[in-house]
Amino acid sequence: MKKPNSQIHTDTENSISIRRLNRRLNLRANRHVVCMILLGLFLVVGFGNACDHSSPLVPLDTVNLASTVTYDVQVNFCAPPPQPQKMYLKTVIVLDHSGSNAQNYKMASDGSGAPDISSGNLIISPLYATDPKGLTRYGTPTNSGTLLNYLNNLSPNDPADPTRFFALVDFNSSANTYPAGSTGFTSNIADFYNHVYTDAGAAQGGAPNDSGGTSYLAALTAAYNIVANDVKNAKACAALAPTAAPTPSCPKPGVIAASSYVVVFMSDGSPIINIAGVGTNSSGNIVITGPIVLTKESTTDILGQVGSIVNLQADDKYVASVNFFTIYYYSPGNVDTSGQTILAQMAKAGSGLAYNALSGSNIDYNQFQPPQKVLQYSLSDIFVTNANAVWWTDGKFHQDSDGDGLPDDIETAWGSDPQNPSTDGNGVSDLVKYQLNKGAACVKKNVKGICQDPVTNYTTGLCSGVKYTNVGGKIKFASSDPSGLNDCEKILLNDQAGIGAPDSNQDSIPDWLEFINNVPFQSGTTPAVTTVNQDGYTTYQKIKTSLPVSTPLNILLNLVPAVYNLAPATSPGTQSCYNLNVSNFPALSSSNKVRVDVIMKSNLVKDSYLYKVGFKAFGTGNSSVIFNDWNDPLEITNKTWSSWP
């Protein structure tokens, strides 16, 4: 039977194959097991791979599973309704401060941006100035839509979760930025407004400080560094533990956030950095001293730098979009067609628009904003497993009364308490300690057979930075996600980078389910959906369908995989809702708790997902259990579900 490559697909023909598979598993123990899942009318789970670091397979006797009891599980749930995406909008405002703003020469009629010397003289006058008072670039606090008015009317950010950020680049022959050093953005809108107000010269009742040439490359390099440094800061922020202290540059530590970047680039002409053949006479007047030669920056270099800024959106985990807008402003009758053309090319290369503005006109900054996107989550995967029974390396299904992943009989033999997930109360589960100690025997036990070896105090050791509570001498470390491993346990298991993520290696299998099956889950490890087990079947496939990971399937007689039937359900409005029925679910008694892990992914942000985990017991005498949606009042009262983030 052909193995599908994707994780979830629909295929009517596969329903027939599942029935045939179950018959083969019951009739021929030496046949390989393949499990298919139905989605919609038929959901098919693609086969992943087991990790090559799992425990080695050892020769085992044939195990007859004919007496295994199976139950039915039903899960009814809906994805969140579509809603406007929370937008982190970061705007870089780039303003030309070359000398032509204050006074300019009369230009030649060929549109090259060169001076008109047809009369034999160079005519320089404030009459040709493009923006002597800064009204086009800055406006005033009362002129609707202009930069100062726009900033003055913005609501302050929420300090705990700011969504609007700004940076300023002033350029002539060189470039200066605010915040200084091209380090990034500020979310303090009032502070940014005050800086721009001063920059405009409005605070002194004067005009902007304009002089020198027009270096587009200096301005674009500064803009690139601002955005690149911000992306770097976002990555560093996401890598922090969620318990880290927030800062202005990292208001939400441990959270991945994608930003939309907008660059608004204003200039009054060509990127001319030098004009040869012009000087001053003894009276201080500007005169022609030789052939007029303009030194312009290369259009190719300029567009290449715009492309570098736009290409930052390739890191779509942290960059939702980049848009580049340009504004060419000019004085009447004195048009630099060459500069106007370059600015239009820059906007096109930056997936933005080019605008033209007559000197003194108002520019509406409300138009420089990307459209609102709708954020929608859909089902990526779902796992239904037994929280009180585990497959062990002997090929048998064992009771795990305390749900710590370590079978009762193994705990008894080892010296831990099968009714207590952390026997010594130090906040670390017995299975974690068993794995760290490689199952080494306890040296000293009390009369009840419970280990009395020295207790490791992790609160002052490796986990000293993790928050915890101490109730009656029992330590409980904080958990940044509900997958099943607390933050201290992730540190001990070398998964510091995975703190705050229920799926550290992003293979769509929750960390806890991989850990209890002795499969590497840590950030950076090989996803379990890409490597095949020694018996030809994947770890993903086995975990999904409640099959033993470390045991060759051909030695297990009468083995029946759990079968998932997932169908769309009637939904309120535009929500996506589902009904899942799992049959052949293995359990040792009706007191066993069922664990359900639901993973939903975003349509807009890469690696952004919602995670839900729920627990319920079948109950005495029941052969089935029903989970309803996490918004169901009774499920809320019973605290059935936990959510992340």
Phi, psi and omega per residue, in radians:
M1 nan 2.335 -3.073
K2 -1.250 2.365 3.126
K3 -1.576 2.208 3.121
P4 -1.235 2.671 -3.097
N5 -1.581 -0.636 -3.091
S6 -1.462 2.855 -3.072
Q7 -1.282 -0.673 -3.079
I8 -2.364 2.152 2.957
H9 -2.560 2.952 3.130
T10 -1.932 2.416 -3.103
D11 -2.835 1.902 -3.086
T12 -1.058 -0.654 -3.083
E13 -1.070 -0.493 -3.073
N14 -1.203 -0.399 3.121
S15 -1.097 -0.626 3.100
I16 -1.171 -0.706 -3.120
S17 -1.105 -0.625 3.138
I18 -1.098 -0.773 -3.138
R19 -1.109 -0.716 3.110
R20 -1.101 -0.680 -3.121
L21 -1.080 -0.792 -3.125
N22 -1.078 -0.669 3.110
R23 -1.139 -0.709 -3.134
R24 -1.122 -0.694 -3.115
L25 -1.142 -0.607 3.137
N26 -1.362 -0.536 -3.059
L27 -1.625 -0.525 -3.049
R28 -2.351 1.822 -3.081
A29 -1.233 -0.328 -3.077
N30 -1.594 0.026 3.084
R31 -1.452 2.607 3.107
H32 -1.243 2.679 -3.123
V33 -1.771 2.283 3.025
V34 -2.268 2.256 -3.105
C35 -2.017 2.329 3.093
M36 -2.041 2.531 -3.134
I37 -2.036 2.532 -3.093
L38 -1.754 2.304 3.083
L39 -2.230 2.382 -2.989
G40 1.285 -2.149 2.971
L41 -1.247 -0.673 3.077
F42 -2.531 2.047 3.109
L43 -1.766 2.239 -3.113
V44 -1.994 2.228 3.111
V45 -1.564 2.174 3.099
G46 -1.271 2.673 -3.036
F47 -1.557 2.217 3.089
G48 -1.687 -2.565 -3.113
N49 -2.489 2.653 3.053
A50 -1.434 2.760 -3.140
C51 -1.477 2.432 -3.090
D52 -1.307 0.049 3.087
H53 -1.729 0.090 3.139
S54 -1.222 2.899 -3.082
S55 -1.028 2.483 -3.141
P56 -1.151 2.523 3.117
L57 -1.310 2.420 -3.117
V58 -2.111 2.684 3.131
P59 -1.058 2.269 -3.126
L60 -2.255 2.694 3.022
D61 -1.262 2.709 3.078
T62 -1.116 2.310 -3.115
V63 -1.923 2.218 3.127
N64 -1.639 2.089 -3.086
L65 -1.820 0.382 -3.057
A66 -1.063 -0.479 -3.082
S67 -1.542 -0.012 -3.134
T68 -1.109 2.294 -3.139
V69 -1.574 2.380 3.093
T70 -2.060 2.604 -3.089
Y71 -2.214 3.108 3.089
D72 -2.085 2.461 3.125
V73 -2.228 2.346 3.088
Q74 -2.124 2.341 3.126
V75 -2.259 2.123 3.124
N76 -2.010 2.128 -3.058
F77 -2.721 2.852 3.120
C78 -2.288 2.515 2.973
A79 -1.266 2.738 3.105
P80 -1.037 2.607 3.104
P81 -1.156 2.616 3.086
P82 -1.009 2.504 -3.141
Q83 -2.620 2.737 3.117
P84 -0.992 2.348 -3.140
Q85 -1.198 2.346 3.038
K86 -1.158 2.105 -3.011
M87 -1.825 2.187 2.977
Y88 -1.702 1.709 -3.023
L89 -1.705 2.142 -3.090
K90 -2.161 2.060 -3.002
T91 -1.976 2.225 3.027
V92 -1.816 2.058 3.124
I93 -1.770 2.106 -3.067
V94 -1.987 2.050 -3.037
L95 -2.085 2.313 3.118
D96 -1.336 2.173 3.079
H97 -2.100 0.552 3.110
S98 -1.229 2.871 -3.065
G99 -1.132 -0.367 -3.115
S100 -1.177 -0.239 3.038
N101 -1.173 -0.631 -3.070
A102 -1.546 -0.743 3.018
Q103 -2.665 2.583 -2.993
N104 -2.470 2.856 3.081
Y105 -1.635 2.767 3.037
K106 -1.266 2.272 -3.035
M107 -1.581 2.679 3.061
A108 -1.158 2.678 -3.066
S109 -1.308 -0.120 -3.107
D110 -1.404 -0.043 3.079
G111 1.335 0.194 -3.085
S112 -1.378 -0.245 -3.053
G113 1.567 -0.035 3.120
A114 -1.360 2.695 3.126
P115 -1.221 2.652 3.077
D116 -1.490 1.983 3.126
I117 -2.067 0.448 -3.101
S118 -1.095 -0.441 3.131
S119 -1.544 -0.036 -3.100
G120 1.558 -0.091 3.132
N121 -2.180 2.751 3.046
L122 -1.669 2.073 -3.077
I123 -1.705 1.902 3.107
I124 -2.059 2.273 -3.060
S125 -2.747 2.624 3.003
P126 -1.070 -0.293 3.129
L127 -1.108 -0.472 -3.135
Y128 -1.708 0.080 3.125
A129 -1.057 2.448 -3.050
T130 -1.516 -0.535 -3.120
D131 -2.797 1.131 -3.008
P132 -1.090 -0.530 -3.121
K133 -1.813 -0.008 3.120
G134 1.329 0.252 -3.074
L135 -1.217 -0.549 3.118
T136 -1.302 -0.770 -3.101
R137 -1.290 -0.673 -3.009
Y138 -1.972 -0.612 -3.026
G139 1.234 -2.671 3.080
T140 -2.388 2.875 3.126
P141 -1.053 -0.343 -3.090
T142 -1.812 -0.211 3.124
N143 -1.395 1.961 -2.982
S144 -0.970 2.273 3.025
G145 1.483 -0.312 -3.135
T146 -1.182 2.937 -3.013
L147 -0.979 -0.890 -3.121
L148 -1.139 -0.685 3.115
N149 -1.164 -0.728 3.130
Y150 -1.055 -0.856 -3.139
L151 -1.165 -0.657 -3.096
N152 -1.155 -0.430 -3.085
N153 -1.767 0.004 3.091
L154 -1.292 2.455 3.075
S155 -1.281 2.575 3.099
P156 -1.072 2.615 3.056
N157 -1.235 2.696 2.914
D158 -1.306 2.033 -3.088
P159 -0.991 -0.507 -3.121
A160 -1.380 -0.346 -3.134
D161 -2.724 1.216 -3.123
P162 -1.185 2.544 -3.121
T163 -2.132 -0.199 3.131
R164 -2.089 2.267 -3.084
F165 -2.355 2.616 -3.104
F166 -2.432 2.669 2.975
A167 -2.532 2.646 -3.106
L168 -2.172 2.398 3.023
V169 -2.141 2.045 2.998
D170 -1.768 2.260 -3.102
F171 -2.417 2.592 2.889
N172 -2.432 -1.859 3.041
S173 -1.348 -0.294 3.075
S174 -2.443 -3.045 -3.076
A175 -2.342 2.489 3.019
N176 -2.187 2.595 -3.067
T177 -2.205 2.763 2.957
Y178 -2.391 2.159 -0.093
P179 -0.968 2.672 -3.022
A180 -1.150 2.648 3.025
G181 1.360 0.259 3.139
S182 0.945 0.609 -3.043
T183 -1.397 -0.294 -3.124
G184 2.631 -2.497 -3.027
F185 -2.093 2.898 2.966
T186 -2.035 2.486 3.070
S187 -1.768 0.003 3.115
N188 -1.487 1.631 -3.029
I189 -1.134 -0.692 -3.132
A190 -1.114 -0.730 3.115
D191 -1.138 -0.721 3.136
F192 -1.145 -0.716 3.093
Y193 -1.027 -0.792 -3.127
N194 -1.088 -0.659 3.117
H195 -1.158 -0.780 -3.135
V196 -1.142 -0.657 3.123
Y197 -1.072 -0.738 3.094
T198 -1.214 -0.702 -3.139
D199 -1.061 -0.574 -3.130
A200 -1.307 -0.186 -3.079
G201 1.423 0.019 -3.077
A202 -1.169 -0.548 -3.104
A203 -1.123 -0.508 3.134
Q204 -1.723 0.064 -3.111
G205 1.196 0.381 -3.085
G206 -2.019 -2.334 -3.070
A207 -2.363 2.879 3.108
P208 -1.094 2.766 3.105
N209 -1.481 1.753 -3.044
D210 -2.077 2.219 3.092
S211 -2.961 2.872 3.024
G212 1.498 -2.944 -3.065
G213 -1.541 -2.819 -3.030
T214 -2.326 1.533 -3.114
S215 -1.700 1.709 3.070
Y216 -1.070 -0.679 -3.066
L217 -1.132 -0.649 3.085
A218 -1.098 -0.747 -3.135
A219 -1.171 -0.770 -3.109
L220 -1.186 -0.629 3.087
T221 -1.103 -0.740 3.108
A222 -1.102 -0.753 3.137
A223 -1.107 -0.740 3.105
Y224 -1.048 -0.810 -3.115
N225 -1.099 -0.626 3.111
I226 -1.084 -0.869 -3.107
V227 -1.194 -0.775 -3.123
A228 -1.087 -0.724 3.112
N229 -1.171 -0.592 3.107
D230 -1.165 -0.728 3.087
V231 -1.095 -0.714 3.094
K232 -1.063 -0.748 3.112
N233 -1.125 -0.661 3.136
A234 -1.121 -0.693 3.106
K235 -1.135 -0.754 3.130
A236 -1.129 -0.649 3.116
C237 -1.144 -0.773 -3.135
A238 -1.131 -0.479 -3.113
A239 -1.371 -0.234 3.140
L240 -1.296 2.779 3.038
A241 -1.222 2.493 3.126
P242 -1.012 -0.346 -3.138
T243 -1.464 -0.075 3.136
A244 -1.144 2.665 -3.118
A245 -1.221 2.286 3.099
P246 -1.152 2.633 3.059
T247 -2.337 2.911 3.112
P248 -0.996 -0.599 3.137
S249 -1.522 -0.176 3.132
C250 -2.500 1.288 -3.086
P251 -1.210 -0.409 -3.129
K252 -2.283 1.430 -3.142
P253 -1.025 2.491 3.077
G254 1.406 0.050 -3.094
V255 -1.962 2.259 3.068
I256 -1.413 2.174 -3.136
A257 -2.307 2.236 3.105
A258 -1.680 2.313 -3.101
S259 -1.877 2.627 3.012
S260 -1.772 2.143 -3.079
Y261 -1.842 2.363 3.093
V262 -2.214 2.257 3.053
V263 -1.967 2.157 3.072
V264 -1.943 1.940 -3.001
F265 -1.943 2.014 -3.123
M266 -1.962 2.313 3.067
S267 -2.655 2.729 -3.126
D268 -1.817 0.179 3.104
G269 2.970 -2.927 -3.033
S270 -1.095 2.702 3.098
P271 -1.338 1.213 -3.126
I272 -1.603 2.117 -3.117
I273 -1.863 -0.141 3.087
N274 -2.854 2.531 3.041
I275 -2.197 1.955 3.103
A276 -1.541 2.672 3.124
G277 1.608 0.187 3.133
V278 -2.224 2.393 3.116
G279 -2.673 -2.912 3.124
T280 -2.149 2.557 3.093
N281 -1.584 -3.056 -3.077
S282 -1.114 -0.353 3.132
S283 -1.573 -0.041 3.132
G284 1.536 0.105 3.123
N285 -1.483 2.531 3.119
I286 -1.335 2.228 -3.104
V287 -2.358 2.847 3.088
I288 -1.469 2.204 -3.114
T289 -1.928 -0.094 -3.107
G290 3.074 -2.930 3.124
P291 -1.058 2.385 3.124
I292 -1.371 2.096 3.113
V293 -2.248 2.120 3.112
L294 -1.631 2.353 3.013
T295 -1.843 1.919 -3.124
K296 -1.923 2.620 3.029
E297 -1.277 2.580 -3.072
S298 -1.157 2.290 3.065
T299 -1.069 -0.643 3.118
T300 -1.071 -0.762 3.126
D301 -1.149 -0.687 -3.130
I302 -1.121 -0.861 -3.140
L303 -1.154 -0.553 3.070
G304 -1.115 -0.668 3.126
Q305 -1.256 -0.632 3.022
V306 -1.052 -0.760 3.110
G307 -1.055 -0.640 3.115
S308 -1.100 -0.685 3.106
I309 -1.151 -0.829 -3.117
V310 -1.111 -0.634 -3.101
N311 -1.181 -0.205 3.070
L312 -1.106 -0.349 3.135
Q313 -1.302 -0.066 3.019
A314 -1.091 -0.455 3.068
D315 -1.483 1.182 -2.955
D316 -1.245 -0.055 3.029
K317 -1.257 -0.501 -3.096
Y318 -2.099 -0.215 -3.123
V319 -2.157 1.947 -3.139
A320 -1.362 -0.656 -3.139
S321 -2.915 2.783 3.005
V322 -2.352 2.188 3.092
N323 -2.245 2.419 -3.028
F324 -2.109 1.981 3.120
F325 -1.883 2.544 3.088
T326 -2.231 2.637 3.105
I327 -2.338 2.098 3.035
Y328 -1.774 2.115 3.109
Y329 -2.063 2.617 -2.961
Y330 -2.710 2.850 3.055
S331 -1.632 2.654 -3.075
P332 -1.007 2.319 3.057
G333 1.329 0.126 -3.095
N334 -2.367 1.291 -2.983
V335 -1.766 2.300 3.058
D336 -1.718 1.557 -3.069
T337 -1.082 -0.616 3.138
S338 -1.077 -0.817 3.116
G339 -1.150 -0.693 3.109
Q340 -1.040 -0.710 -3.132
T341 -1.169 -0.769 -3.142
I342 -1.083 -0.740 3.130
L343 -1.106 -0.658 3.094
A344 -1.145 -0.690 3.105
Q345 -1.135 -0.656 3.116
M346 -1.098 -0.767 3.138
A347 -1.110 -0.726 3.127
K348 -1.111 -0.751 3.122
A349 -1.153 -0.435 -3.104
G350 -1.750 0.307 3.108
S351 0.962 0.658 3.120
G352 -2.238 -2.779 -3.121
L353 -2.165 2.656 3.086
A354 -1.873 2.344 -3.137
Y355 -2.108 2.651 3.039
N356 -2.066 2.401 -3.097
A357 -2.387 2.200 3.054
L358 -1.241 2.449 -3.124
S359 -0.863 2.288 3.132
G360 1.611 -0.187 -3.137
S361 -1.397 2.763 -3.135
N362 -1.534 2.473 3.100
I363 -1.993 2.205 -3.084
D364 -1.538 1.893 -3.110
Y365 -1.317 -0.177 3.100
N366 -1.166 -0.333 -3.091
Q367 -1.421 -0.213 -3.109
F368 -1.629 1.162 -3.105
Q369 -2.574 2.271 3.133
P370 -1.154 2.682 -3.129
P371 -1.147 2.607 3.095
Q372 -1.166 2.326 3.112
K373 -1.829 2.692 3.129
V374 -1.740 2.167 -3.132
L375 -1.614 2.206 -3.139
Q376 -2.374 2.369 3.089
Y377 -1.875 2.453 3.085
S378 -2.278 2.801 -3.093
L379 -1.124 2.232 3.050
S380 -1.743 -0.788 3.132
D381 -2.880 2.836 3.112
I382 -2.579 2.412 3.137
F383 -2.181 2.340 3.054
V384 -2.119 1.999 -3.040
T385 -2.335 2.934 -3.139
N386 -1.628 2.092 -3.113
A387 -1.413 -0.200 -3.091
N388 -2.138 0.363 3.064
A389 -2.661 2.405 -3.094
V390 -2.370 2.594 2.970
W391 -1.382 2.362 3.129
W392 -1.999 3.077 -3.040
T393 -1.219 -0.167 3.082
D394 -1.496 0.065 3.119
G395 1.395 0.233 -3.105
K396 -1.997 2.724 -3.128
F397 -1.650 1.989 -2.992
H398 -1.894 2.583 3.020
Q399 -1.214 2.417 3.076
D400 -2.315 1.442 -2.957
S401 -1.053 -0.683 -3.078
D402 -1.614 0.007 3.039
G403 1.174 0.442 3.141
D404 -1.623 0.059 3.114
G405 1.558 -0.083 -3.139
L406 -1.905 2.080 -3.070
P407 -0.998 2.622 -3.111
D408 -0.982 -0.822 -3.074
D409 -1.199 -0.547 3.079
I410 -1.211 -0.711 3.105
E411 -1.073 -0.781 -3.132
T412 -1.057 -0.783 -3.131
A413 -1.201 -0.606 -3.092
W414 -1.366 -0.552 3.126
G415 1.975 0.181 3.057
S416 -1.742 2.917 -3.048
D417 -1.595 2.025 -3.119
P418 -1.193 -0.110 3.113
Q419 -1.845 0.108 -3.072
N420 -2.419 2.000 -3.060
P421 -1.137 -0.396 3.040
S422 -2.278 1.546 -2.983
T423 -0.952 -0.787 -3.082
D424 -1.541 0.011 3.031
G425 1.253 0.335 -3.119
N426 -1.597 0.179 3.034
G427 1.543 -0.006 3.127
V428 -2.005 2.299 -3.029
S429 -1.183 2.729 -3.119
D430 -1.072 -0.632 -3.137
L431 -1.161 -0.693 3.104
V432 -1.060 -0.793 3.135
K433 -1.160 -0.656 3.107
Y434 -1.083 -0.756 3.131
Q435 -1.183 -0.735 3.140
L436 -1.125 -0.609 3.136
N437 -1.568 0.033 -3.133
K438 0.942 0.596 3.068
G439 1.267 0.269 -3.141
A440 -1.045 2.427 -3.056
A441 -1.137 2.606 3.058
C442 -1.231 2.439 -3.102
V443 -1.376 -0.693 -3.050
K444 -2.350 2.288 3.115
K445 -2.164 2.680 3.069
N446 -1.496 -3.018 -3.046
V447 -1.144 -0.382 3.114
K448 -1.546 0.007 3.141
G449 1.480 0.154 -3.139
I450 -1.527 2.386 -3.072
C451 -1.074 2.370 3.116
Q452 -2.027 0.332 3.098
D453 -1.053 2.750 3.141
P454 -0.972 2.421 -3.117
V455 -1.534 2.246 3.099
T456 -1.393 2.220 3.105
N457 -1.644 1.693 -3.091
Y458 -1.343 -0.266 -3.113
T459 -1.174 -0.397 3.106
T460 -1.942 0.107 -3.121
G461 -2.011 -2.162 -3.060
L462 -1.068 -0.470 -3.064
C463 -1.873 0.465 -3.084
S464 -1.105 -0.383 -3.137
G465 -1.600 0.020 -3.110
V466 -1.676 2.322 3.109
K467 -1.166 2.583 3.141
Y468 -2.701 2.864 3.000
T469 -2.093 2.719 3.114
N470 -2.279 1.854 -3.130
V471 -2.052 1.977 3.123
G472 1.065 0.573 3.135
G473 1.457 0.030 3.128
K474 -1.784 2.072 -3.139
I475 -1.444 2.421 3.022
K476 -2.303 1.963 3.129
F477 -1.422 2.653 3.115
A478 -1.164 2.571 3.061
S479 -2.093 2.115 -3.120
S480 -1.393 -0.163 3.042
D481 -2.629 2.800 -3.043
P482 -1.606 0.367 -3.039
S483 -1.177 -0.464 3.114
G484 2.317 -0.268 3.084
L485 -1.897 2.212 3.098
N486 -1.398 3.019 -3.023
D487 -1.127 -0.625 3.100
C488 -1.150 -0.737 -3.141
E489 -1.099 -0.631 3.099
K490 -1.160 -0.641 3.080
I491 -1.113 -0.797 -3.118
L492 -1.130 -0.497 -3.125
L493 -1.671 0.311 3.073
N494 1.072 0.751 3.106
D495 -2.254 0.786 3.108
Q496 -0.997 -0.682 -3.120
A497 -1.167 -0.323 -3.115
G498 -1.630 -0.006 3.113
I499 -1.087 2.252 -3.110
G500 1.598 0.047 3.117
A501 -2.263 2.107 -3.138
P502 -1.268 -0.221 3.108
D503 -2.295 1.445 -2.941
S504 -1.064 -0.710 -3.103
N505 -1.700 0.182 2.978
Q506 0.962 0.775 3.084
D507 -1.857 0.235 3.111
S508 1.213 0.248 3.010
I509 -2.001 2.091 -3.134
P510 -0.966 2.520 -3.058
D511 -0.928 -0.766 -3.070
W512 -1.077 -0.714 -3.118
L513 -1.146 -0.587 3.073
E514 -1.288 -0.736 -3.091
F515 -1.073 -0.815 -3.094
I516 -1.214 -0.249 3.066
N517 -1.768 0.239 3.084
N518 1.043 0.704 3.136
V519 -1.993 2.263 3.115
P520 -0.993 2.259 -3.121
F521 -2.111 -0.176 -2.984
Q522 -1.067 2.671 3.100
S523 -0.962 2.249 3.137
G524 1.649 -0.154 3.126
T525 -1.402 2.835 -3.105
T526 -1.135 2.198 3.113
P527 -1.016 2.439 -3.094
A528 -1.241 -0.070 -3.137
V529 -1.715 0.178 -3.116
T530 -2.190 -0.057 3.132
T531 -2.164 2.410 -3.041
V532 -1.651 2.472 3.088
N533 -1.179 2.977 -3.109
Q534 -1.157 -0.412 3.134
D535 -1.657 0.143 3.058
G536 1.650 -0.028 -3.113
Y537 -2.040 2.705 -2.987
T538 -1.570 2.701 3.060
T539 -1.079 -0.747 3.108
Y540 -0.975 -0.825 -3.112
Q541 -1.062 -0.737 -3.093
K542 -1.247 -0.773 3.113
I543 -1.088 -0.750 -3.092
K544 -1.015 -0.707 -2.995
T545 -1.908 0.374 3.053
S546 1.028 0.793 3.074
L547 -1.895 2.673 -3.140
P548 -1.201 2.269 -3.092
V549 -1.343 -0.741 -2.978
S550 -1.679 0.186 -3.119
T551 -2.079 2.284 3.064
P552 -1.053 2.292 -3.033
L553 -1.227 -0.331 -3.060
N554 -1.354 -0.074 3.082
I555 -1.733 0.000 -3.093
L556 -1.803 1.928 3.131
L557 -1.386 2.536 3.068
N558 1.051 0.481 3.119
L559 -1.334 2.246 -3.134
V560 -2.162 2.078 3.125
P561 -1.296 2.644 3.018
A562 -1.131 2.502 -3.107
V563 -2.052 2.213 -3.134
Y564 -1.751 2.275 2.993
N565 -2.127 1.891 -3.080
L566 -2.004 2.187 -3.102
A567 -2.291 2.584 3.067
P568 -1.160 2.538 3.140
A569 -2.025 2.816 3.065
T570 -1.065 2.271 -3.041
S571 -2.119 2.550 3.048
P572 -1.324 2.181 3.122
G573 1.170 -2.277 -3.051
T574 -1.820 0.237 3.117
Q575 -1.243 2.646 3.000
S576 -1.704 2.095 -3.099
C577 -2.124 2.695 -3.015
Y578 -2.450 2.635 2.936
N579 -2.091 2.066 3.114
L580 -1.942 2.282 3.017
N581 -2.118 2.196 3.116
V582 -1.994 2.072 3.092
S583 -1.872 2.925 -3.097
N584 1.050 0.563 3.141
F585 -1.357 2.138 -3.050
P586 -1.396 2.368 3.084
A587 -2.620 2.736 3.129
L588 -1.715 -0.348 3.060
S589 -2.891 2.931 -3.139
S590 -1.264 -0.150 3.088
S591 -1.438 -0.205 3.098
N592 -1.070 2.440 3.072
K593 -1.591 2.455 3.051
V594 -1.629 2.378 3.071
R595 -1.936 2.291 3.114
V596 -2.125 2.140 3.073
D597 -1.938 2.130 -3.134
V598 -2.032 2.223 3.136
I599 -2.077 2.141 3.110
M600 -2.119 2.342 -3.085
K601 -1.967 2.716 -3.078
S602 -1.479 2.621 3.075
N603 -1.488 -0.170 -3.038
L604 -1.990 -0.725 -2.998
V605 -1.894 2.145 -3.137
K606 -1.087 2.383 3.089
D607 1.092 0.306 3.038
S608 -1.683 2.189 -3.103
Y609 -2.596 2.833 3.038
L610 -1.907 2.508 -3.067
Y611 -2.294 2.252 3.093
K612 -2.193 2.450 3.056
V613 -2.372 2.307 -3.107
G614 -2.279 2.714 -3.134
F615 -2.352 2.400 3.048
K616 -2.694 2.534 3.041
A617 -1.647 2.701 3.103
F618 -1.152 -0.705 -3.082
G619 1.632 2.615 -3.072
T620 -0.952 2.196 3.066
G621 1.400 -0.080 -3.118
N622 -1.590 2.493 3.097
S623 -1.911 0.120 3.123
S624 -2.645 2.853 3.098
V625 -2.534 2.582 -3.108
I626 -2.119 2.215 2.984
F627 -1.788 2.235 3.022
N628 -1.801 2.990 -3.039
D629 -0.956 2.627 -3.113
W630 -1.136 -0.242 3.067
N631 -1.626 -0.008 3.100
D632 -1.166 2.263 -3.074
P633 -0.956 -0.714 -3.118
L634 -1.194 -0.674 3.112
E635 -1.155 -0.611 3.078
I636 -1.149 -0.777 3.125
T637 -1.064 -0.711 -3.112
N638 -1.441 -0.048 -3.131
K639 0.932 0.786 -3.118
T640 -1.179 -0.693 -2.989
W641 -1.945 2.555 2.930
S642 -2.089 2.642 -3.030
S643 -2.239 2.680 3.012
W644 -2.546 2.421 -0.059
P645 -1.377 nan nan
